Amino acid sequence: MTPAIQLLNKHKAGFDILKFDHDPGITDFAQEATEALALAPQQVFKTLVISVDGRLVVAVTPSTQLVDLKAFAKSCKGKKAQLATQQQAENATGYQLGGISPFAHKKRLPVMLHSSALNYEVIYVSGGRRGLELALSPDTIKALCLAQVADF
């Protein structure tokens, strides 16, 4: 059980666990989950760690689009944003790249949820390891992560 699942259980949040066998040769983790679990691509969200003016922020964004870093920085009231390095992301969250969940990071990080998530009753996010997805309401992310909603 991952820290993300432990946190969700602790708060009695509604969620479902979906599992698949991760192929170590694949690096597009969200697309792999979409295909392996036959999910609607627009409802699969990836979790990215982004450095905004030197501070790390988590972006939960549709897997079908790229993050507009300038818009992301602006939504965080910053000037410049860039993807965190793999080491920065893994050290701050405690999760391996491709398995970073929006929940239960090693260090408390602000979370930004892409506004399109609110179009769905259920979205899919990483459960804290490769091959593990969680089906849950975007409101759960807003509540448990104190996530801000923005377009980026």
N, C-alpha and C positions, 0 to 999 in steps of 0.2 A: 504494500500500500504506500503510495507516494504522499509527500506532505500536502499536496493539493487535495487529494481525496480525504486525507485526515481532517483538513480544515473544513471541507464541505460537510463531512459527517458531523463534525463538532457543532456546526451551526445548523444542522438538520436541513440543509439545502436540498432541493430537489434536483437530481441529476441522474444520468445513466452513463455507464461505462461501456465503451466500445473498444475492442481489442483486435489487432491484426498482427501478423508476423512482419516485422520491419525487415526490408532488404537492405543490408549494409552498403550495397552499391548505389543506393538512391540518396541524393542529397536534397531533392525537392520534397521535403517532408509533408507539407500540406497537400500537395498533389497526390502523393502516395496514399495518404489517409483518405482523400476524396475517392480515389479509384478503388482502393482495397475494401472500403466500407460502402461503396455505391452511394455516396452522399451528394447532395446538391452543392456544386462548387461555391456558389455565392454565400452559402451558410457555413462554410469551413473558414475559420479565422486563424491566422498565424499570430504568434506572440513574438515580437521583436524587441530588442533592447536598443535604445537610441540615446546617444549622448547629445544633450542640448546644453550648449554653453558649458560643457564640462561636467554636467550632472546627468546621471542615468535616469531614463524614463522608459516605462514599458508601453509599447503600442500593441493593441489588439486590433488587428485590421484584416479585412477580407483577403483570403489567399489569392483571389483572382485579380488583385491590383497591386501596384507598387505604391509605397508611401511617398507622398510629396513632402520631402524633408523641409522645404521652406515653410510650407503650410503647417507642418507638424511643430516646427520651432515656434511659429507664431501662436499656435494653439496652446503651447506651454509657456507663453509669454517670454520666449527667448529669441535669440537672433540667428543662431547657427545650429544645425542639427546634422549629425552623421551617425551611421550605424556603429554601434559599439563593436569592439573586437570580440572574437569568440571567447577569449580569456576573460575579458571584462564582463560579458554576459553570463558566462558560467559561474564566475566568482561571486557576482552580485545576487544571482538567483538561486544558485545551488543545483541547478538543472543542467543537463547536457544539451548542447545545441540540437535542435530538432525535437526536443522534448520539454522546452520551456513552457511552463503553464503560467497563466495570469495570476495564480494563487500561491501563497505561502513561500515567498522568496526568502532567501537567507538574510538579505538586507531589505528593509522596507523601502520600496520604490513606488513613486507615483505611477498610476496606470491611466492611460488614455484609451478609451474605447471608441472605435470608428462609429459614427452616427448611423451608418447603414445597418448595424447590428439590431437597432431598434425596429427594423422592418420585419423581424422574425420572432416568433414565439420561442424558437429553439435555435441555438447556434452550436457549433462544434469547435472546441479548443483542445489543446494538448492537456493531457492528464498528468504530465510530469515525467514522461519517458517516451522514447520513440515507440510507436506501435500502440499507443494508448490515447484515446480521445474521450472527451467528456461532452455529453449532450446536455445543455442547460439553457436557462433563460438568460438573456443579456442583463436582466435586472439583478440576477445573482452576482454577476461580475461588478455591476455598479455598486451594489450593497456591500459585498465582502471585500472588494478591493478599493472602495471609496473612489471608484473610477470616474473621471470626467469624460463627457461625451463631446466629440468634436469631429469635424471633417478634415481629413488630411490625406 
